[in-house]
Amino acid sequence: MSKVLVVVETDGNAIKSASLPGITAGAQLAQQGGGELHLLVVGAGVGDAANAIGQAGYGAAGVHVADHADLAPFTTEAWTDVVVGAAKALGATALGGTATSTLRDVIPRAAALLDAPLASEVTAVTGSNAFRREMSAGRAVADFTASGSVVCFTARASDFEPATPADAAPVAAVDAGTPNKRGAEVVSIEKTQSARPALTEANVVVAGGRGMGSGENFKPLEELTDLLGGALGASRAATDAGMVPADLQVGQTGKVVAPNLYFAVAISGAIQHLAGMKGSKTIVAINKDPEAPIFQVADYGLVAKWEDTLPQLIEAVKAKKG
Ligand SMILES: Cc1cc2nc3c(=O)[nH]c(=O)nc-3n(C[C@H](O)[C@H](O)[C@H](O)COP(=O)(O)OP(=O)(O)OC[C@H]3O[C@@H](n4cnc5c(N)ncnc54)[C@H](O)[C@@H]3O)c2cc1C
């Protein structure tokens, strides 16, 4: 029987919502293989979070906890050790999770250590160890089957619904061995100070592109973002030009987002940008060029200059909010 082990990340005492699509992918894989879903909680002092995850269950047969002081702050070296150790101890036939920046780092290393095939950034589970993924930034789609005694995967967040709570699952410590940081030390962590929600977790994302012209011109976008309680995003051309910080970049080499509402303002819609946002539920594009490719994926498109439309849009939202 297959045993799918999904690594979940925690934030304080709770699961990170970014981990929920990976659980769904794991559940689909378990179902296709006629097996069980198991969750692995990794970190230092994650007992309360693991218990909360066990209460929510998410359809898992068990929640396993690898808790060790050396697992926080995160280092790839230490995490990979315990993820591999847990996969071996539990006899996992598949190992993976959401393609977050953490698991994009850990799962390929775990696959190498387990001598396992890696199905990265999959967009669908199509059968037992069978997956779909995009190639060349979405120009081609590949359906393939991974074979091996263990198969590793990462799932693209925007393509799987977040897992929802179900029956409670038993929580137990797993003997995943002792992590070894191999000399890696986190010297300092500088968190971005923002009252806005994280880009990957926001319900609304307002993104600007090179056509905004300057960082100063992002101010109306920020105003709209805050009126809608959303997160600010940008194209790579805008971040490369220094208009806004690099961590706002959405796309193939930036963050992958799937909000309910995505505004693409003065963004052309290059395939590498679409790779990071086309899973959004509703896409609104504002662009002065009627031929801009962004209009091919937009649900609502406005051919106009942002200078003319953003002030009106902001006033309309303000009026609506009273
Ligand atoms: C390997 C690789 C990885 C990449 N990864 C990413 C990635 O992760 N994310 C990403 O975004 N890009 C990525 N890119 C870059 C990508 O190919 C594009 O160059 C980039 O997305 C273009 O950004 P843009 O749409 O803001 O700029 P442009 O293509 O220059 O488009 C600007 C748009 O603004 C419009 N515009 C101009 N003025 C106005 C105005 N006043 N009002 C309204 N509209 C206006 C124009 O009509 C145009 O459509 C990657 C490229 C490569 C090769």
The ligand as an ORCA input file, in Angstrom:
! r2SCAN-3c Opt
* xyz 0 1
  C      14.184     33.045    -17.416
  C      13.263     34.213    -17.247
  C      12.517     34.296    -16.107
  C      11.633     35.364    -15.921
  N      10.875     35.440    -14.790
  C       9.967     36.415    -14.669
  C       9.106     36.477    -13.535
  O       9.198     35.670    -12.611
  N       8.190     37.463    -13.502
  C       8.057     38.401    -14.479
  O       7.180     39.275    -14.360
  N       8.866     38.380    -15.544
  C       9.821     37.421    -15.652
  N      10.645     37.429    -16.730
  C      10.642     38.600    -17.622
  C       9.539     38.583    -18.646
  O       9.963     37.873    -19.800
  C       9.152     40.014    -19.061
  O      10.292     40.667    -19.519
  C       8.548     40.841    -17.930
  O       7.503     40.133    -17.312
  C       7.984     42.135    -18.523
  O       7.482     42.930    -17.491
  P       6.382     44.029    -17.802
  O       5.189     43.361    -18.354
  O       6.232     44.834    -16.566
  O       7.138     44.956    -18.832
  P       6.874     45.176    -20.393
  O       6.915     43.912    -21.142
  O       7.810     46.254    -20.780
  O       5.374     45.691    -20.465
  C       4.958     46.924    -19.967
  C       3.502     47.057    -20.320
  O       3.012     48.251    -19.782
  C       2.107     48.818    -20.711
  N       2.068     50.252    -20.448
  C       3.066     51.150    -20.630
  N       2.675     52.362    -20.201
  C       1.394     52.227    -19.751
  C       0.453     53.132    -19.193
  N       0.749     54.423    -19.001
  N      -0.765     52.649    -18.831
  C      -1.096     51.339    -19.053
  N      -0.246     50.457    -19.604
  C       0.999     50.892    -19.924
  C       2.672     48.463    -22.077
  O       1.656     48.499    -23.083
  C       3.211     47.074    -21.826
  O       2.261     46.091    -22.149
  C      11.530     36.368    -16.925
  C      12.298     36.250    -18.084
  C      13.155     35.195    -18.241
  C      13.945     35.088    -19.502
*
